């Protein structure tokens, strides 16, 4: 059984073989959001997508391939903000999930509030109408029991 370093080297070799067999049109077909689809590449070379984060040599080889494809015009150029953020890890926002849940809850409560206001307005209209009817009957001497 291969250890981690051997497995990483095998994955890198599989990537290089895969890269050599691809045409420009093949790369265009697996493009996703301005870069090569990690999932498609991982499936093609027989590894998981985590290998691109855990194997520095594979990560660098993929970056070099994407840079080469950008130079050829196959992939779109990186935006200025993407270039600045490329080397920095994404900051983890532990409040993002809570904010999303709060936003959903707020939206739901606002919709319920609108429905209840409409219902109150309808019921107030009915009450006014029946109040006038009750007053008229009382004036005529017909008091309902």
C-alpha positions, 0 to 999 in steps of 0.5 A: 500500500502506498504512503501519502507521499507516493499517492500524492506523486501518483496523483500528480503523474495522473494529472500530467498524463490527463493534461497531455491528452486534453485539447483546447476544446476539452478544457473549454468544456470543463470550464466552470466560473472562469476556471477548470472544474475541480470536480471534473478534473478530479474524476478524470484523474481518479482522485478526490477534489480535496487533493487540490488543496492537500497536494501542493504539487498538484495545486501548483500544476493545476494553477500553472495549467490554468495560467497557461490556458488564460494566456492562450485565451481559453479561460477568461483572465482573472479579475483584479480582486481574484488576483489579490485574493488568490494567495490568501485563504478565505476567511471563515465567517462563523456568523454567515449561517446564523445570518442566513437563518435570521434573514429567512425567519425575518422574511417569513415573519414579514409575510405573516405580518402582512397577512395578519394585517389584511385579516385584521382589516377585513375583520374590523370591516365586518365588525363595523358592519355588524355593529351598525346592524346591531344598532339599527335592530336595537333602535327598531326594538328587535333585540337578538337574544 
